[in-house]
Amino acid sequence: MGRKRVTLADVAAAAGVSPTTASLVLSGRGRELRISEIVQQRVRAVSDELGYRPNIVSIALSKGTTRTLGFVSDTVATSQLAGDLIRGALETARRHGYMLFIAESEGDPASEQQLLDAMLDRQVDGVVLASMFTRLRRTPDALADVPSVLLNTLPLEPGPVPAVVPDEHEAGRAAARLLLDAGHRRIHLIGAGPDVHSVPAGTVAGRERLAGICEVLADAGLEPASGHVLEDWTPLHGRRAVAELLETTPDLGALLCFNDRVAFGAYQALQAAGRRVPDDVSIVSFDDAPLAQWLDPGLTTFAIPHEQLGSRAVELLLELVDASRRGATPGAAATRGDVHRLPMPLRQRGSVAGPPARPADGRPHAGRS
């Protein structure tokens, strides 16, 4: 059997004082209320001897806070790619003196509801609701009763809950500018396109990246050389798309892949066809998956700032918690209902160069061994 928890009443009885006196001494208010130094020393000595630990939850609740936050995700916790989401959230919560309770629903709505109910039953001060992939979703009704932030997900309809997401639109613009600045005018889109409506179903990242890409190309008086919507952004689908493209378009110029896994497949297809990156074909992508830096040459990609996303979500949540504690009206907090988009930093490696020179006869290179 476990050892019986020592209570404040136990300390008071052993020290020969009232529970109120013991409480005042152990909360640091003994001198303020003129409790004699001898009594204070006796109470503290008995407390140490008995191993008394104050009920933190009770103390916190008396101050209107439990100093705890909930973090409910779909598959974030088991994803290597997004593990930094949790790291950023944990570190920021710890820095502000909060504990973070983490739970995962594995994408099951019923499980998510149970986890949210469990968090609220434990009287957390606020909740972060996170997703592995940026998507649109209905905001659960349970979040109406507690300060909340959506992380890596957007609400289906405007509401009071703020969201923190990567700035996919600006990353798309920057990716297109990068290839244009390198001198490319034939840019093939692998994963979506060629028009802004050609995206895989349900992909917020694809839609926003594509919009940014098309805007920059249009400003330059260009259109995508081709677009290839993929049912799934995997190396297999990327390899197939680029292999098929090579059969009809030997002189590719540049590939703008919609994530790193698609780019991995593009590398394979180009290698099989005797093409070299970036001598024959330049490649730009998104995500900065761990393998991107180990390819030969390394993949130039725009990184999802996972740790910064997690940290920013907790910072915003604490702003809402503070506003709620001060009795602010629902629309008073500056963060309510806003969408906060964090920049996706460029990881410039070796997969982009200028367009390959054409031979004197004007025909495209057949490839290099």
N, C-alpha and C positions, 0 to 999 in steps of 0.2 A: 504494500500500500504506500502511496505517496505521502510525504510529510504534510501535515495540516498547515494551511496558509496562516501566517501571523497577521492578525488584524490590528487596526488602530486601537480597538478596545483592549486587546491583549497588552499592548505597549503601555497604555494608560494605567491599567490595573497593576502591572509590574512596577511602574514608576511611582505609583501612589498619587496620581493626579487624575483629573477628569479627562474624558475623551476630547473635549473642546480645547483644554490646555495643551494636550499632546498634539492635537492637530495644528494649533497655532505655532507651537515650537517647531514642528517638523516642516511647516510651510514657510519658516523664516520670519515669522511675525512676532516672535517672543519678546524681543527687545522693544519693538514698536508698542506693544501692549503692556510693557513694564512687568513681564514675568521675570522673576529673579533668575540671576545667572546660574545659581546652584540648581534650581529646578530644570532649567534648560539643559544643563550639562547632564543631569540625571536622565531626562527623557531621551536625549540623543544616545547616551551610553546604553540604555535599555534597548532602544531601537536597533542599534548595531549588534548587540548581544543576541537578540532574538531573530535577527535577519529580516526585519520588517521591510516590506516593499510596498509603497503606496499604490493604490488602485488608480493607475494612470487614466483609464477610461472615465472613471467617475470624476476625477479632477478635471479632465478635459471637458466633459459634458457640462460641468458646472460653469465653465468658461465659454460654452457655446460651440465647442469644436472637439473632435476626436483625434485631430492631427493625422487622419488616415485618408487615403484616396483609393478609389477602385480603378483597375485597368482591365477591361474586358475586350478580348480580341477574337477573331475567327481562327486564323492559323499563324498569327505572328510569332508566337512563342516557339513554335517548332520549325520556323523557317530560318535557315542560315543567312539568307539574303537580308532579312528584315530584323535580325536579332538586335541591331543597334537601336531600333525603335524603343525597345524596352530599356536598354542601357541608358539612353538619353533621358527617358522618363524617370527611371530609378534614381539617377544621379541628381537630377533637378529636385525631385521630391525630398531626397535625403538632405540636400543643401539647405532646403527651407524647413527642415525639421519635421517632415511628414514621412509616414510609412506608406508603401504602395502595395496593395493587395492585387495580385495578378491572377487572372483566370482566362481560360480559353474555351470557346464554344464549339470549335471544329466546324463552324459554319451552320450549325443547327439552330434554327430560330427558337425552338422550345428550350434548348439548353441555354441559349443566350438570355432568355427571359428569366430563367431560374437563377442564373448567375447574377443578373442585375438585381433581382429581388434579394438575393443573399447579401450583396454588397449594401443595399439600402437597409436591410435588417440590422446590419452591423454599424449603421449610422455613419458611413463614410461621409466626409465633407464634400466630396465631388467624385465624378466618374469620367474617365476617358474611355470612349468606345472606338476601337481601332480595327482596321482591316489590312490584310496583307497586300491586296492589290487595290489601287484607287478605283472606287466604284460609287454609283449612286445607290442610296438606300433610304428606306423610311426610318425616320427617327423614332425609336421606341417611346411609347407613352410614359414609361417609367422615368425617363429622363426629365420630364416636366417638373418633377418634384425635387430635383437636386441640381446644383451647378454641374454642367456637363460640357464636354468638348468632343467633337468627332475628329479622329486622327486617320489620315490617309483614306478618307471617305467623304462624300458630299451628300447633303440631304436631297431627297427627291423634290421637296418643296421648300421654299424659304421659311425659316423659322428662327426661334431665338437661340438655337444652339450653334456656336461657332465651329468652324472646321479648319483643320491644318492639313495642307496638301502640298506636294511638290509643284513648282511652277512649270508644268509640262508645256504649256503654250510658248513661253519664252524660250524653253530649251529647244523646242522645234524650230523656232526662229533662229536661234544661235547655231544650230546644227546646219541649217541651210546656208546661213551666212558663211560659216566656216568653209564649206565646199566651194561656194562662189568666190570667196577670197583666194582660194587656192587655184582658181582659174577654171573650175569645172562648169560646164554648161549642159552636160548630159547627166542628169541625176535620176537614178532609178530608185523607186520606193519599194522596199521589201517588207511587207507586213500590212500595208494599207495603201490607199490611193488608187488612181491618180487624182480624183476629185475629192473635195472635203467631205463628201457623204459616204465614201467607200472605206468603211472601217469595220472591223469585227464587232459583232453584237456585244453590247455591254461593256466595252472598253473605254473608260473615261480618258485614260492616258493616251490611247491611240487617237481618239478624236481631237484632243487638245494639241498633241504633237503635230498631227497632220495639218490642223488649222494654221499653226505657226509656220510650218514649212511652206505651205501654199501661199501664205501672205508674202513671205520674203521672195519666193520665186516670181510671184506676180509683179512685185515691185521692180524686179530686175527684167521684166518683160519675158519671162520664161514660164513654161509648164513642166511638170515632171516628165522625164523621158518615157517612163512607164510606171505603173503602179500594180502591186500584187497583194491583194487581200488574202491573208492566211487564216485558216480556221483556228489555228493555235500557233502561238509564237514560240516554237521549239526549234532546236537545231535541225531536226529531220525536215520540217516544213521549209525552213530557210534554205537548206541544201537543195531540196527539190526545186524551189522557185528559181534559184540562181542557175541551177543546171539547165532548166528549161529556157531561161532567158538567154543563156550563152548560145543555145542552138539557133536562135533567131537574131541575136544582136551580139556579134563577136566583140565589137568595140564598145565596151560598157561605159567607160569613163568613171563613174562614181556610184556607189551604193549607199543609200541612207536606210539603215535597218532600224526597225521599230523597237527592238530590244537586243540585248547582248546575246541571248540564246539564238535568235535568228542570225545574228552576225557570225556566231560560231559555225553554223551550217553553211553560211556564205563562204567562209574561209575554206571549208572542206571542198565545196563545189569548185572553187577557183583553183585550189591545189590539184584536184583531179583533172582539171582541164589544162594544166600547165601554166596557169596565170599566177602572177606574183603580186602580193600586196606590199607596198602601194605602187610599185613600178608600173603595173598594168591597170590596176583598179584600186581606187581609194574607198575606204569604208569608214562611216561614222555611225554610232549607235547610241543607245540610252541604257541606263541602270548602273553601270560599273559593277557588274558581278565579279566575284573573286577571281575567276579564271581570266578575266579580260586582260590583266597585266602580264599573264604568263603566255599568252599567244605569241607567235613569232611572225611578224612584229606585233608588239602590244597594240591592243584595240583602243582607238580614240573614242571616248564615250562620255556622255553627260550623266553624272552620278546622282542617284536619289539620296538626298542627305538624311539618311535614316535617324542618326543620333540627334541631329538638330531638330527634326520633326518631333521626335518624342519629347525632347526638352521643351520645345516651344509649346506643345500641347499642355504640358503640366504648368508652365508659366501662365498661360492664358486661364487655365482652370483655377489656379490660385487667385488670379485677379477676380474671377467670378465668385469664388468662395469668400474673399474679403468683402466684395460688394454686397453679397447676400448677408453676411454677418452684420454689416453696417445698416441693413434694412433698406438697401437701394431698391428702387422700383425695377421691374423686369427690363425696361429699356434703358436703364441708366448706365450700365457697364458698357464701356466702349467696345468690348470684344464680343458682345452678344450678336449672334446672327452673321458675323463677318466671316469671310473666307480668307484665310491667311495663307498666301502662296510663298513657299520658300525657294530661293534660287537653287538650280541644279548645277553644281560646279563642273567645269570641263576637266576631264582627265585626258590631257593631250599626250598621246603616245606615238606610235610609228605607223599608223594605218592610213595617213593622209599625205598625199603629195600632189604636185601639179599634174595635169593631164599628160599622158604619154605622147611624145611627138609621133606624128604620122610619117611613114616613109615618103620618099619623093614622088612615088606614083599615086599618093593620096589614099591608098587602100589601108584599112586598119591592120595593125599587127596581128599575126596569127597566134601570138602568145610566145612565152619564153620558157625554156626548159630549165 
